Amino acid sequence: MASNQIQLSIIVPVKNEQSSIATFLGAVVPVCESMAKHFEIVFIDDGSTDATLGLLKDEQLRHQQIRIVKLSRNFGKEAALSAGLSVSRGDAVIPMDVDMQDPPEVLPLLYKRHLEGFDSVVAVRKTRTGDSVFKRFFAASIYRLFVWTSRDQVVPNAGDFRLLSRRVVDILNEMPERTRFMKGMFSWPGFETAYVEYERLKRSAGKSQWRFSSLWSLALDGIFNHSTLPLKIWTYCWFFGSTYGVGLHVSDRE
């Protein structure tokens, strides 16, 4: 590895997170400095309408490791994550939320397992006290449904917070899916995977951008784009419907 090779990329999708940026950087930058000599923090501005972009540009003057990608409008977190992965340069890449629910102190634990030889290191929530009761119930139900309908392995209580090696990221960037359900895609390349448990905390500031409609849309994308079950159901319906119709036609002729 070249002496100036980026060792670590942190991917951070943001939308209207002006109240979280300073706190996030104040906690994450020192941790990254302790982990890697050369690192980058890539912010994906997913159509913010507040002061988020301006604050990021101000912080970029103080931290040369910051890179900013501004999307032309709000495309959603899955698209923002994909954009971040496509521009990342690190040998190891970690997507994380800006709201501090993904604790920075977990980063060295993920990186340590990567240095031990794992291409994927998944952060698994021991608890979800930072989420509402409804969101915890809905997320658990969707995980169970997805595991039942899909051959891709989705780890329960694991979100986007994880470490991916460069070869995993390269594979994800080559995948042609236009509707991207990242939790399913993360597991598709395979390779050696390790797991690190952590406590998911409450947001440090601001309000969550997630809404029920967004969660429901994400769930449908996961089921219909990473599962053959819907296609099989419609195939069975067509087969039995056609058979029934042919039977009626034959009986009418008799």
C-alpha positions, 0 to 999 in steps of 0.5 A: 500500500502506498504511503498516502493511500486512503486507509479508511472512508467514513460515508455519511448521508445527510439531509437537514442535519445542521444541528448534528454536524459539529457534534459528529465531527468533534467525536469522529475525527479524533477516533479516525485519527487514532485509527488511520494515518490517511482517512476521509469523511465523505458527506452525501448531501441528499437534498438539504434545504437548511444550512447543512451544506454551508456548515459542511463547507465551513468544516471542510476548511478546518478538516482537509479529510472532509469531502462533500458530494451534493445530490441535485435533489433528495433521492433517499438514503439508499441512493445517497449510500450508493453515491458515497460508496461509488466515490469512496477511496478507502481500503475499508469503508464504513457507512454511519449516521450523523446523529450519533446513534452509531457510536464513534467508539465502535469504529476501532472495533470494526476496524480491528476485525477488518485487520484480522482478515474480515471483508465485512464487519457488521455492527449489531444492535444489542438494544434499540432504546434510541428508536420508538416502540413503533419503529422497533416493532416495524423494523423487527417485522420487516426483518422477519418477513425479508428473511422469510422471502429472500435468499440473501442473508440480512442480519436482524438488528443490523443497519447500514453501520458496518465495515466493508473492504475495498473488494466488497465495495467494488462489487457493490459498485458494479451491481446494476440494480436501479432500485437499491435495498442496501441491507440486502446488497451488503450481504450478497457478495459473501466473503468472511463476515464478523459481528460486533455488538453495540448499544444504539443510543438516542439522537444527539440533536435534530429530528429523524428524517425517517417517516412511516411512508419511507420505511414502508417503501424501503420494505417493499423495495427489499421484498420485491427487488431481493426476493423471487417469492412475489414472482412465484406467487403470481406464477402460481396464480396464473397457472391455477387461474389458467387451469381453472379457465381451461377446465371451465371451457372444457366442461362448457363444451361437454 
